[in-house]
Amino acid sequence: MNLMVIAADDWNQISKEAKNLINRMLHVNPNFRISAKQALSDAWIVKHCSQTTTNLNVNLRVLQNLQKFQAKSIFSQAVLSYIACQMTNQLEQDELLKTFQSLDKNNDGILSREELIEGYNTIYQDKEKAEQEVIKILQLIDLNQSGQVDFSEFLMAAMNQEKLVSLQKVKAAFKVFDANDDGKISKQELEQMIGTLDQELWEQILEECNAQEFITEKEFINILLHQKI
């Protein structure tokens, strides 16, 4: 009779549940050996397959959210980035952080074009199609035009947009941007939130918001909730 020999070092690293399954699958007496169907129903198999499926679903859903992101306005991108980073719960951020880290193969805290292509290639199984999709995504979410995606940009675009852009959150964000609480956002107040703006960019933002000199709460809400941002 041939017996399977497993090195002690290898065997000691295996969980009790997994050892039990292996012993039942390899029982020397066929009458006591479990079938393939029974093995697939084992608690250890069910547990680990479930975890893998859950992780896959999270990644797929997040990558699909990136594809759907539509904030073309500079101003709306800045506001959405603030809401995503400052006004979402930790559970939502932690879930997205796991996906971000799974895509960030070299652990440098930034997603390169190549890392994004690799992630989308797992969905499409077509590198050319994955590359085309990543080019579109970078054009929409790479706020600082670095050719890469940092976590704040990823968070903004990967989150479910219906949850991210609610009336309650938009109103709360307006109150933060409106530092002196006078019911409108000035160029100086916006600069405090997103950095220095030259006059040309400020005028472009006013035009995007259909505003004059200042951005009112109504205009703020309108561009974020009622227009194709």
Biotite code that builds the C-alpha atoms (Angstrom):
import biotite.structure as struc

atoms = struc.array([
    struc.Atom([0.000, 0.000, 0.000], chain_id="A", res_id=1, res_name="MET", atom_name="CA", element="C"),
    struc.Atom([1.320, 3.479, -0.946], chain_id="A", res_id=2, res_name="ASN", atom_name="CA", element="C"),
    struc.Atom([0.876, 6.178, 1.682], chain_id="A", res_id=3, res_name="LEU", atom_name="CA", element="C"),
    struc.Atom([1.050, 9.909, 1.061], chain_id="A", res_id=4, res_name="MET", atom_name="CA", element="C"),
    struc.Atom([3.730, 11.560, 3.189], chain_id="A", res_id=5, res_name="VAL", atom_name="CA", element="C"),
    struc.Atom([3.457, 15.253, 4.124], chain_id="A", res_id=6, res_name="ILE", atom_name="CA", element="C"),
    struc.Atom([6.426, 17.042, 5.656], chain_id="A", res_id=7, res_name="ALA", atom_name="CA", element="C"),
    struc.Atom([5.831, 18.007, 9.280], chain_id="A", res_id=8, res_name="ALA", atom_name="CA", element="C"),
    struc.Atom([6.654, 21.672, 8.668], chain_id="A", res_id=9, res_name="ASP", atom_name="CA", element="C"),
    struc.Atom([4.031, 21.882, 5.926], chain_id="A", res_id=10, res_name="ASP", atom_name="CA", element="C"),
    struc.Atom([1.416, 19.926, 7.883], chain_id="A", res_id=11, res_name="TRP", atom_name="CA", element="C"),
    struc.Atom([1.835, 22.060, 11.017], chain_id="A", res_id=12, res_name="ASN", atom_name="CA", element="C"),
    struc.Atom([0.889, 25.207, 9.081], chain_id="A", res_id=13, res_name="GLN", atom_name="CA", element="C"),
    struc.Atom([-2.462, 23.770, 7.987], chain_id="A", res_id=14, res_name="ILE", atom_name="CA", element="C"),
    struc.Atom([-5.588, 24.549, 10.023], chain_id="A", res_id=15, res_name="SER", atom_name="CA", element="C"),
    struc.Atom([-7.394, 21.849, 11.989], chain_id="A", res_id=16, res_name="LYS", atom_name="CA", element="C"),
    struc.Atom([-10.448, 22.153, 9.716], chain_id="A", res_id=17, res_name="GLU", atom_name="CA", element="C"),
    struc.Atom([-8.351, 21.734, 6.557], chain_id="A", res_id=18, res_name="ALA", atom_name="CA", element="C"),
    struc.Atom([-6.507, 18.722, 8.033], chain_id="A", res_id=19, res_name="LYS", atom_name="CA", element="C"),
    struc.Atom([-9.831, 17.104, 8.846], chain_id="A", res_id=20, res_name="ASN", atom_name="CA", element="C"),
    struc.Atom([-11.018, 17.592, 5.272], chain_id="A", res_id=21, res_name="LEU", atom_name="CA", element="C"),
    struc.Atom([-7.777, 16.186, 3.812], chain_id="A", res_id=22, res_name="ILE", atom_name="CA", element="C"),
    struc.Atom([-7.968, 13.114, 6.075], chain_id="A", res_id=23, res_name="ASN", atom_name="CA", element="C"),
    struc.Atom([-11.556, 12.451, 5.020], chain_id="A", res_id=24, res_name="ARG", atom_name="CA", element="C"),
    struc.Atom([-10.716, 12.857, 1.324], chain_id="A", res_id=25, res_name="MET", atom_name="CA", element="C"),
    struc.Atom([-7.655, 10.579, 1.517], chain_id="A", res_id=26, res_name="LEU", atom_name="CA", element="C"),
    struc.Atom([-8.955, 7.907, 3.894], chain_id="A", res_id=27, res_name="HIS", atom_name="CA", element="C"),
    struc.Atom([-7.269, 4.606, 3.088], chain_id="A", res_id=28, res_name="VAL", atom_name="CA", element="C"),
    struc.Atom([-10.599, 2.741, 3.254], chain_id="A", res_id=29, res_name="ASN", atom_name="CA", element="C"),
    struc.Atom([-12.793, 3.695, 0.266], chain_id="A", res_id=30, res_name="PRO", atom_name="CA", element="C"),
    struc.Atom([-15.893, 3.017, 2.345], chain_id="A", res_id=31, res_name="ASN", atom_name="CA", element="C"),
    struc.Atom([-14.972, 5.903, 4.664], chain_id="A", res_id=32, res_name="PHE", atom_name="CA", element="C"),
    struc.Atom([-13.572, 8.198, 1.979], chain_id="A", res_id=33, res_name="ARG", atom_name="CA", element="C"),
    struc.Atom([-15.863, 11.164, 1.159], chain_id="A", res_id=34, res_name="ILE", atom_name="CA", element="C"),
    struc.Atom([-16.997, 11.864, -2.406], chain_id="A", res_id=35, res_name="SER", atom_name="CA", element="C"),
    struc.Atom([-16.116, 14.980, -4.406], chain_id="A", res_id=36, res_name="ALA", atom_name="CA", element="C"),
    struc.Atom([-19.662, 16.267, -3.860], chain_id="A", res_id=37, res_name="LYS", atom_name="CA", element="C"),
    struc.Atom([-19.331, 15.829, -0.102], chain_id="A", res_id=38, res_name="GLN", atom_name="CA", element="C"),
    struc.Atom([-15.944, 17.577, -0.151], chain_id="A", res_id=39, res_name="ALA", atom_name="CA", element="C"),
    struc.Atom([-17.435, 20.600, -1.902], chain_id="A", res_id=40, res_name="LEU", atom_name="CA", element="C"),
    struc.Atom([-20.036, 20.842, 0.867], chain_id="A", res_id=41, res_name="SER", atom_name="CA", element="C"),
    struc.Atom([-17.414, 20.757, 3.627], chain_id="A", res_id=42, res_name="ASP", atom_name="CA", element="C"),
    struc.Atom([-17.480, 23.796, 5.959], chain_id="A", res_id=43, res_name="ALA", atom_name="CA", element="C"),
    struc.Atom([-13.842, 24.698, 5.191], chain_id="A", res_id=44, res_name="TRP", atom_name="CA", element="C"),
    struc.Atom([-14.460, 24.738, 1.405], chain_id="A", res_id=45, res_name="ILE", atom_name="CA", element="C"),
    struc.Atom([-17.707, 26.714, 1.740], chain_id="A", res_id=46, res_name="VAL", atom_name="CA", element="C"),
    struc.Atom([-16.079, 29.301, 4.016], chain_id="A", res_id=47, res_name="LYS", atom_name="CA", element="C"),
    struc.Atom([-13.066, 29.980, 1.794], chain_id="A", res_id=48, res_name="HIS", atom_name="CA", element="C"),
    struc.Atom([-14.953, 29.962, -1.497], chain_id="A", res_id=49, res_name="CYS", atom_name="CA", element="C"),
    struc.Atom([-17.419, 32.441, -0.005], chain_id="A", res_id=50, res_name="SER", atom_name="CA", element="C"),
    struc.Atom([-14.592, 34.796, 1.016], chain_id="A", res_id=51, res_name="GLN", atom_name="CA", element="C"),
    struc.Atom([-13.056, 34.646, -2.467], chain_id="A", res_id=52, res_name="THR", atom_name="CA", element="C"),
    struc.Atom([-16.389, 35.361, -4.142], chain_id="A", res_id=53, res_name="THR", atom_name="CA", element="C"),
    struc.Atom([-17.063, 38.303, -1.828], chain_id="A", res_id=54, res_name="THR", atom_name="CA", element="C"),
    struc.Atom([-13.679, 39.864, -2.598], chain_id="A", res_id=55, res_name="ASN", atom_name="CA", element="C"),
    struc.Atom([-14.206, 39.359, -6.329], chain_id="A", res_id=56, res_name="LEU", atom_name="CA", element="C"),
    struc.Atom([-17.632, 41.050, -6.159], chain_id="A", res_id=57, res_name="ASN", atom_name="CA", element="C"),
    struc.Atom([-16.205, 44.021, -4.276], chain_id="A", res_id=58, res_name="VAL", atom_name="CA", element="C"),
    struc.Atom([-13.442, 44.482, -6.847], chain_id="A", res_id=59, res_name="ASN", atom_name="CA", element="C"),
    struc.Atom([-15.805, 44.132, -9.791], chain_id="A", res_id=60, res_name="LEU", atom_name="CA", element="C"),
    struc.Atom([-18.357, 46.552, -8.347], chain_id="A", res_id=61, res_name="ARG", atom_name="CA", element="C"),
    struc.Atom([-15.699, 49.132, -7.519], chain_id="A", res_id=62, res_name="VAL", atom_name="CA", element="C"),
    struc.Atom([-14.104, 48.892, -10.957], chain_id="A", res_id=63, res_name="LEU", atom_name="CA", element="C"),
    struc.Atom([-17.537, 49.319, -12.539], chain_id="A", res_id=64, res_name="GLN", atom_name="CA", element="C"),
    struc.Atom([-18.090, 52.455, -10.421], chain_id="A", res_id=65, res_name="ASN", atom_name="CA", element="C"),
    struc.Atom([-14.830, 53.882, -11.773], chain_id="A", res_id=66, res_name="LEU", atom_name="CA", element="C"),
    struc.Atom([-16.108, 53.350, -15.312], chain_id="A", res_id=67, res_name="GLN", atom_name="CA", element="C"),
    struc.Atom([-19.382, 55.146, -14.546], chain_id="A", res_id=68, res_name="LYS", atom_name="CA", element="C"),
    struc.Atom([-17.811, 58.199, -12.916], chain_id="A", res_id=69, res_name="PHE", atom_name="CA", element="C"),
    struc.Atom([-18.894, 61.321, -14.803], chain_id="A", res_id=70, res_name="GLN", atom_name="CA", element="C"),
    struc.Atom([-17.677, 64.426, -12.910], chain_id="A", res_id=71, res_name="ALA", atom_name="CA", element="C"),
    struc.Atom([-16.364, 66.432, -15.856], chain_id="A", res_id=72, res_name="LYS", atom_name="CA", element="C"),
    struc.Atom([-16.529, 69.805, -14.083], chain_id="A", res_id=73, res_name="SER", atom_name="CA", element="C"),
    struc.Atom([-13.371, 70.894, -12.224], chain_id="A", res_id=74, res_name="ILE", atom_name="CA", element="C"),
    struc.Atom([-15.494, 72.353, -9.440], chain_id="A", res_id=75, res_name="PHE", atom_name="CA", element="C"),
    struc.Atom([-17.690, 69.277, -8.987], chain_id="A", res_id=76, res_name="SER", atom_name="CA", element="C"),
    struc.Atom([-14.613, 67.042, -8.890], chain_id="A", res_id=77, res_name="GLN", atom_name="CA", element="C"),
    struc.Atom([-13.147, 69.151, -6.089], chain_id="A", res_id=78, res_name="ALA", atom_name="CA", element="C"),
    struc.Atom([-16.380, 69.022, -4.071], chain_id="A", res_id=79, res_name="VAL", atom_name="CA", element="C"),
    struc.Atom([-16.867, 65.277, -4.632], chain_id="A", res_id=80, res_name="LEU", atom_name="CA", element="C"),
    struc.Atom([-13.284, 64.639, -3.564], chain_id="A", res_id=81, res_name="SER", atom_name="CA", element="C"),
    struc.Atom([-13.938, 66.530, -0.323], chain_id="A", res_id=82, res_name="TYR", atom_name="CA", element="C"),
    struc.Atom([-17.211, 64.667, 0.350], chain_id="A", res_id=83, res_name="ILE", atom_name="CA", element="C"),
    struc.Atom([-15.590, 61.282, -0.359], chain_id="A", res_id=84, res_name="ALA", atom_name="CA", element="C"),
    struc.Atom([-12.606, 61.937, 1.925], chain_id="A", res_id=85, res_name="CYS", atom_name="CA", element="C"),
    struc.Atom([-14.306, 63.816, 4.755], chain_id="A", res_id=86, res_name="GLN", atom_name="CA", element="C"),
    struc.Atom([-17.991, 62.897, 4.815], chain_id="A", res_id=87, res_name="MET", atom_name="CA", element="C"),
    struc.Atom([-18.174, 59.140, 4.227], chain_id="A", res_id=88, res_name="THR", atom_name="CA", element="C"),
    struc.Atom([-18.122, 56.546, 6.981], chain_id="A", res_id=89, res_name="ASN", atom_name="CA", element="C"),
    struc.Atom([-15.052, 54.509, 7.818], chain_id="A", res_id=90, res_name="GLN", atom_name="CA", element="C"),
    struc.Atom([-16.650, 51.233, 6.726], chain_id="A", res_id=91, res_name="LEU", atom_name="CA", element="C"),
    struc.Atom([-17.139, 52.554, 3.170], chain_id="A", res_id=92, res_name="GLU", atom_name="CA", element="C"),
    struc.Atom([-13.570, 53.832, 3.048], chain_id="A", res_id=93, res_name="GLN", atom_name="CA", element="C"),
    struc.Atom([-12.118, 50.589, 4.456], chain_id="A", res_id=94, res_name="ASP", atom_name="CA", element="C"),
    struc.Atom([-13.913, 48.516, 1.807], chain_id="A", res_id=95, res_name="GLU", atom_name="CA", element="C"),
    struc.Atom([-12.515, 50.682, -0.977], chain_id="A", res_id=96, res_name="LEU", atom_name="CA", element="C"),
    struc.Atom([-9.065, 50.718, 0.606], chain_id="A", res_id=97, res_name="LEU", atom_name="CA", element="C"),
    struc.Atom([-8.926, 46.911, 0.336], chain_id="A", res_id=98, res_name="LYS", atom_name="CA", element="C"),
    struc.Atom([-9.637, 47.092, -3.392], chain_id="A", res_id=99, res_name="THR", atom_name="CA", element="C"),
    struc.Atom([-7.160, 49.942, -3.838], chain_id="A", res_id=100, res_name="PHE", atom_name="CA", element="C"),
    struc.Atom([-4.454, 47.903, -2.084], chain_id="A", res_id=101, res_name="GLN", atom_name="CA", element="C"),
    struc.Atom([-5.246, 44.808, -4.150], chain_id="A", res_id=102, res_name="SER", atom_name="CA", element="C"),
    struc.Atom([-4.680, 46.865, -7.315], chain_id="A", res_id=103, res_name="LEU", atom_name="CA", element="C"),
    struc.Atom([-1.585, 48.619, -5.946], chain_id="A", res_id=104, res_name="ASP", atom_name="CA", element="C"),
    struc.Atom([0.848, 45.805, -6.707], chain_id="A", res_id=105, res_name="LYS", atom_name="CA", element="C"),
    struc.Atom([4.035, 47.641, -5.666], chain_id="A", res_id=106, res_name="ASN", atom_name="CA", element="C"),
    struc.Atom([2.461, 49.112, -2.501], chain_id="A", res_id=107, res_name="ASN", atom_name="CA", element="C"),
    struc.Atom([3.511, 52.695, -3.236], chain_id="A", res_id=108, res_name="ASP", atom_name="CA", element="C"),
    struc.Atom([0.095, 54.153, -2.391], chain_id="A", res_id=109, res_name="GLY", atom_name="CA", element="C"),
    struc.Atom([-0.618, 55.171, -5.997], chain_id="A", res_id=110, res_name="ILE", atom_name="CA", element="C"),
    struc.Atom([-2.280, 53.311, -8.865], chain_id="A", res_id=111, res_name="LEU", atom_name="CA", element="C"),
    struc.Atom([-0.235, 53.527, -12.032], chain_id="A", res_id=112, res_name="SER", atom_name="CA", element="C"),
    struc.Atom([-1.696, 53.207, -15.505], chain_id="A", res_id=113, res_name="ARG", atom_name="CA", element="C"),
    struc.Atom([-0.198, 49.714, -15.745], chain_id="A", res_id=114, res_name="GLU", atom_name="CA", element="C"),
    struc.Atom([-1.714, 48.592, -12.419], chain_id="A", res_id=115, res_name="GLU", atom_name="CA", element="C"),
    struc.Atom([-5.158, 49.787, -13.501], chain_id="A", res_id=116, res_name="LEU", atom_name="CA", element="C"),
    struc.Atom([-4.814, 48.000, -16.839], chain_id="A", res_id=117, res_name="ILE", atom_name="CA", element="C"),
    struc.Atom([-3.888, 44.796, -15.014], chain_id="A", res_id=118, res_name="GLU", atom_name="CA", element="C"),
    struc.Atom([-6.973, 45.178, -12.795], chain_id="A", res_id=119, res_name="GLY", atom_name="CA", element="C"),
    struc.Atom([-9.340, 45.697, -15.719], chain_id="A", res_id=120, res_name="TYR", atom_name="CA", element="C"),
    struc.Atom([-7.709, 42.911, -17.668], chain_id="A", res_id=121, res_name="ASN", atom_name="CA", element="C"),
    struc.Atom([-8.951, 40.483, -14.996], chain_id="A", res_id=122, res_name="THR", atom_name="CA", element="C"),
    struc.Atom([-12.482, 41.494, -16.024], chain_id="A", res_id=123, res_name="ILE", atom_name="CA", element="C"),
    struc.Atom([-12.141, 41.745, -19.791], chain_id="A", res_id=124, res_name="TYR", atom_name="CA", element="C"),
    struc.Atom([-9.425, 39.153, -20.404], chain_id="A", res_id=125, res_name="GLN", atom_name="CA", element="C"),
    struc.Atom([-8.493, 41.538, -23.204], chain_id="A", res_id=126, res_name="ASP", atom_name="CA", element="C"),
    struc.Atom([-5.514, 43.823, -22.572], chain_id="A", res_id=127, res_name="LYS", atom_name="CA", element="C"),
    struc.Atom([-6.288, 46.177, -25.448], chain_id="A", res_id=128, res_name="GLU", atom_name="CA", element="C"),
    struc.Atom([-9.849, 46.745, -24.216], chain_id="A", res_id=129, res_name="LYS", atom_name="CA", element="C"),
    struc.Atom([-8.596, 47.174, -20.640], chain_id="A", res_id=130, res_name="ALA", atom_name="CA", element="C"),
    struc.Atom([-6.074, 49.769, -21.809], chain_id="A", res_id=131, res_name="GLU", atom_name="CA", element="C"),
    struc.Atom([-8.737, 51.758, -23.676], chain_id="A", res_id=132, res_name="GLN", atom_name="CA", element="C"),
    struc.Atom([-10.942, 51.775, -20.567], chain_id="A", res_id=133, res_name="GLU", atom_name="CA", element="C"),
    struc.Atom([-8.112, 52.964, -18.321], chain_id="A", res_id=134, res_name="VAL", atom_name="CA", element="C"),
    struc.Atom([-7.303, 55.855, -20.703], chain_id="A", res_id=135, res_name="ILE", atom_name="CA", element="C"),
    struc.Atom([-10.932, 57.057, -20.380], chain_id="A", res_id=136, res_name="LYS", atom_name="CA", element="C"),
    struc.Atom([-10.894, 56.661, -16.596], chain_id="A", res_id=137, res_name="ILE", atom_name="CA", element="C"),
    struc.Atom([-7.647, 58.607, -16.152], chain_id="A", res_id=138, res_name="LEU", atom_name="CA", element="C"),
    struc.Atom([-9.048, 61.470, -18.228], chain_id="A", res_id=139, res_name="GLN", atom_name="CA", element="C"),
    struc.Atom([-11.971, 61.751, -15.810], chain_id="A", res_id=140, res_name="LEU", atom_name="CA", element="C"),
    struc.Atom([-10.532, 61.098, -12.358], chain_id="A", res_id=141, res_name="ILE", atom_name="CA", element="C"),
    struc.Atom([-6.853, 62.072, -12.501], chain_id="A", res_id=142, res_name="ASP", atom_name="CA", element="C"),
    struc.Atom([-7.430, 65.537, -10.988], chain_id="A", res_id=143, res_name="LEU", atom_name="CA", element="C"),
    struc.Atom([-3.773, 66.572, -10.813], chain_id="A", res_id=144, res_name="ASN", atom_name="CA", element="C"),
    struc.Atom([-2.972, 65.203, -14.307], chain_id="A", res_id=145, res_name="GLN", atom_name="CA", element="C"),
    struc.Atom([-0.172, 63.015, -12.935], chain_id="A", res_id=146, res_name="SER", atom_name="CA", element="C"),
    struc.Atom([-1.004, 59.982, -15.073], chain_id="A", res_id=147, res_name="GLY", atom_name="CA", element="C"),
    struc.Atom([-1.691, 58.072, -11.851], chain_id="A", res_id=148, res_name="GLN", atom_name="CA", element="C"),
    struc.Atom([-4.535, 57.777, -9.346], chain_id="A", res_id=149, res_name="VAL", atom_name="CA", element="C"),
    struc.Atom([-4.008, 58.511, -5.662], chain_id="A", res_id=150, res_name="ASP", atom_name="CA", element="C"),
    struc.Atom([-6.369, 57.231, -2.970], chain_id="A", res_id=151, res_name="PHE", atom_name="CA", element="C"),
    struc.Atom([-8.403, 60.447, -2.674], chain_id="A", res_id=152, res_name="SER", atom_name="CA", element="C"),
    struc.Atom([-9.095, 60.402, -6.432], chain_id="A", res_id=153, res_name="GLU", atom_name="CA", element="C"),
    struc.Atom([-9.892, 56.678, -6.284], chain_id="A", res_id=154, res_name="PHE", atom_name="CA", element="C"),
    struc.Atom([-12.219, 57.186, -3.315], chain_id="A", res_id=155, res_name="LEU", atom_name="CA", element="C"),
    struc.Atom([-14.115, 59.947, -5.104], chain_id="A", res_id=156, res_name="MET", atom_name="CA", element="C"),
    struc.Atom([-14.685, 57.906, -8.265], chain_id="A", res_id=157, res_name="ALA", atom_name="CA", element="C"),
    struc.Atom([-14.988, 54.357, -6.919], chain_id="A", res_id=158, res_name="ALA", atom_name="CA", element="C"),
    struc.Atom([-17.741, 55.071, -4.417], chain_id="A", res_id=159, res_name="MET", atom_name="CA", element="C"),
    struc.Atom([-21.373, 54.496, -5.277], chain_id="A", res_id=160, res_name="ASN", atom_name="CA", element="C"),
    struc.Atom([-22.325, 57.918, -6.652], chain_id="A", res_id=161, res_name="GLN", atom_name="CA", element="C"),
    struc.Atom([-25.922, 57.791, -5.414], chain_id="A", res_id=162, res_name="GLU", atom_name="CA", element="C"),
    struc.Atom([-24.671, 57.327, -1.857], chain_id="A", res_id=163, res_name="LYS", atom_name="CA", element="C"),
    struc.Atom([-21.888, 59.867, -2.297], chain_id="A", res_id=164, res_name="LEU", atom_name="CA", element="C"),
    struc.Atom([-23.940, 62.716, -3.777], chain_id="A", res_id=165, res_name="VAL", atom_name="CA", element="C"),
    struc.Atom([-26.993, 62.974, -1.531], chain_id="A", res_id=166, res_name="SER", atom_name="CA", element="C"),
    struc.Atom([-28.788, 66.261, -0.841], chain_id="A", res_id=167, res_name="LEU", atom_name="CA", element="C"),
    struc.Atom([-27.838, 66.012, 2.832], chain_id="A", res_id=168, res_name="GLN", atom_name="CA", element="C"),
    struc.Atom([-24.124, 65.627, 2.080], chain_id="A", res_id=169, res_name="LYS", atom_name="CA", element="C"),
    struc.Atom([-24.124, 68.351, -0.580], chain_id="A", res_id=170, res_name="VAL", atom_name="CA", element="C"),
    struc.Atom([-25.783, 70.830, 1.810], chain_id="A", res_id=171, res_name="LYS", atom_name="CA", element="C"),
    struc.Atom([-23.310, 69.903, 4.546], chain_id="A", res_id=172, res_name="ALA", atom_name="CA", element="C"),
    struc.Atom([-20.404, 70.391, 2.132], chain_id="A", res_id=173, res_name="ALA", atom_name="CA", element="C"),
    struc.Atom([-21.717, 73.823, 1.152], chain_id="A", res_id=174, res_name="PHE", atom_name="CA", element="C"),
    struc.Atom([-21.661, 74.921, 4.801], chain_id="A", res_id=175, res_name="LYS", atom_name="CA", element="C"),
    struc.Atom([-18.009, 73.856, 5.028], chain_id="A", res_id=176, res_name="VAL", atom_name="CA", element="C"),
    struc.Atom([-17.020, 75.687, 1.818], chain_id="A", res_id=177, res_name="PHE", atom_name="CA", element="C"),
    struc.Atom([-19.012, 78.759, 2.917], chain_id="A", res_id=178, res_name="ASP", atom_name="CA", element="C"),
    struc.Atom([-16.547, 79.592, 5.686], chain_id="A", res_id=179, res_name="ALA", atom_name="CA", element="C"),
    struc.Atom([-18.079, 82.895, 6.775], chain_id="A", res_id=180, res_name="ASN", atom_name="CA", element="C"),
    struc.Atom([-21.632, 81.507, 6.633], chain_id="A", res_id=181, res_name="ASP", atom_name="CA", element="C"),
    struc.Atom([-23.000, 84.287, 4.422], chain_id="A", res_id=182, res_name="ASP", atom_name="CA", element="C"),
    struc.Atom([-24.837, 81.910, 2.077], chain_id="A", res_id=183, res_name="GLY", atom_name="CA", element="C"),
    struc.Atom([-22.371, 82.104, -0.800], chain_id="A", res_id=184, res_name="LYS", atom_name="CA", element="C"),
    struc.Atom([-18.887, 80.840, -1.693], chain_id="A", res_id=185, res_name="ILE", atom_name="CA", element="C"),
    struc.Atom([-16.269, 83.384, -2.735], chain_id="A", res_id=186, res_name="SER", atom_name="CA", element="C"),
    struc.Atom([-13.059, 82.804, -4.670], chain_id="A", res_id=187, res_name="LYS", atom_name="CA", element="C"),
    struc.Atom([-11.086, 83.169, -1.422], chain_id="A", res_id=188, res_name="GLN", atom_name="CA", element="C"),
    struc.Atom([-13.247, 80.616, 0.396], chain_id="A", res_id=189, res_name="GLU", atom_name="CA", element="C"),
    struc.Atom([-12.880, 78.103, -2.421], chain_id="A", res_id=190, res_name="LEU", atom_name="CA", element="C"),
    struc.Atom([-9.104, 78.626, -2.430], chain_id="A", res_id=191, res_name="GLU", atom_name="CA", element="C"),
    struc.Atom([-9.027, 77.736, 1.265], chain_id="A", res_id=192, res_name="GLN", atom_name="CA", element="C"),
    struc.Atom([-10.477, 74.337, 0.337], chain_id="A", res_id=193, res_name="MET", atom_name="CA", element="C"),
    struc.Atom([-8.770, 73.419, -2.934], chain_id="A", res_id=194, res_name="ILE", atom_name="CA", element="C"),
    struc.Atom([-5.730, 75.694, -3.267], chain_id="A", res_id=195, res_name="GLY", atom_name="CA", element="C"),
    struc.Atom([-4.857, 78.785, -5.278], chain_id="A", res_id=196, res_name="THR", atom_name="CA", element="C"),
    struc.Atom([-7.024, 79.588, -8.319], chain_id="A", res_id=197, res_name="LEU", atom_name="CA", element="C"),
    struc.Atom([-6.031, 81.987, -11.077], chain_id="A", res_id=198, res_name="ASP", atom_name="CA", element="C"),
    struc.Atom([-8.738, 84.353, -12.285], chain_id="A", res_id=199, res_name="GLN", atom_name="CA", element="C"),
    struc.Atom([-9.303, 82.440, -15.511], chain_id="A", res_id=200, res_name="GLU", atom_name="CA", element="C"),
    struc.Atom([-9.992, 79.194, -13.639], chain_id="A", res_id=201, res_name="LEU", atom_name="CA", element="C"),
    struc.Atom([-12.276, 80.973, -11.169], chain_id="A", res_id=202, res_name="TRP", atom_name="CA", element="C"),
    struc.Atom([-14.275, 82.444, -14.037], chain_id="A", res_id=203, res_name="GLU", atom_name="CA", element="C"),
    struc.Atom([-14.481, 78.982, -15.607], chain_id="A", res_id=204, res_name="GLN", atom_name="CA", element="C"),
    struc.Atom([-15.879, 77.587, -12.335], chain_id="A", res_id=205, res_name="ILE", atom_name="CA", element="C"),
    struc.Atom([-18.436, 80.421, -12.127], chain_id="A", res_id=206, res_name="LEU", atom_name="CA", element="C"),
    struc.Atom([-19.489, 79.633, -15.684], chain_id="A", res_id=207, res_name="GLU", atom_name="CA", element="C"),
    struc.Atom([-19.827, 75.918, -14.854], chain_id="A", res_id=208, res_name="GLU", atom_name="CA", element="C"),
    struc.Atom([-22.066, 76.842, -11.917], chain_id="A", res_id=209, res_name="CYS", atom_name="CA", element="C"),
    struc.Atom([-23.977, 79.438, -13.936], chain_id="A", res_id=210, res_name="ASN", atom_name="CA", element="C"),
    struc.Atom([-23.015, 81.906, -11.190], chain_id="A", res_id=211, res_name="ALA", atom_name="CA", element="C"),
    struc.Atom([-22.091, 85.603, -10.894], chain_id="A", res_id=212, res_name="GLN", atom_name="CA", element="C"),
    struc.Atom([-19.131, 86.587, -8.675], chain_id="A", res_id=213, res_name="GLU", atom_name="CA", element="C"),
    struc.Atom([-20.135, 84.095, -5.958], chain_id="A", res_id=214, res_name="PHE", atom_name="CA", element="C"),
    struc.Atom([-21.574, 80.570, -5.816], chain_id="A", res_id=215, res_name="ILE", atom_name="CA", element="C"),
    struc.Atom([-24.879, 80.388, -3.941], chain_id="A", res_id=216, res_name="THR", atom_name="CA", element="C"),
    struc.Atom([-26.208, 77.280, -2.194], chain_id="A", res_id=217, res_name="GLU", atom_name="CA", element="C"),
    struc.Atom([-28.800, 76.823, -4.950], chain_id="A", res_id=218, res_name="LYS", atom_name="CA", element="C"),
    struc.Atom([-26.108, 76.929, -7.652], chain_id="A", res_id=219, res_name="GLU", atom_name="CA", element="C"),
    struc.Atom([-23.896, 74.610, -5.582], chain_id="A", res_id=220, res_name="PHE", atom_name="CA", element="C"),
    struc.Atom([-26.684, 72.039, -5.225], chain_id="A", res_id=221, res_name="ILE", atom_name="CA", element="C"),
    struc.Atom([-27.732, 72.381, -8.854], chain_id="A", res_id=222, res_name="ASN", atom_name="CA", element="C"),
    struc.Atom([-24.346, 71.562, -10.369], chain_id="A", res_id=223, res_name="ILE", atom_name="CA", element="C"),
    struc.Atom([-23.861, 68.556, -8.090], chain_id="A", res_id=224, res_name="LEU", atom_name="CA", element="C"),
    struc.Atom([-27.339, 67.053, -8.120], chain_id="A", res_id=225, res_name="LEU", atom_name="CA", element="C"),
    struc.Atom([-29.245, 68.256, -11.165], chain_id="A", res_id=226, res_name="HIS", atom_name="CA", element="C"),
    struc.Atom([-26.702, 68.541, -13.949], chain_id="A", res_id=227, res_name="GLN", atom_name="CA", element="C"),
    struc.Atom([-24.532, 65.951, -15.676], chain_id="A", res_id=228, res_name="LYS", atom_name="CA", element="C"),
    struc.Atom([-21.449, 66.717, -13.651], chain_id="A", res_id=229, res_name="ILE", atom_name="CA", element="C"),
])
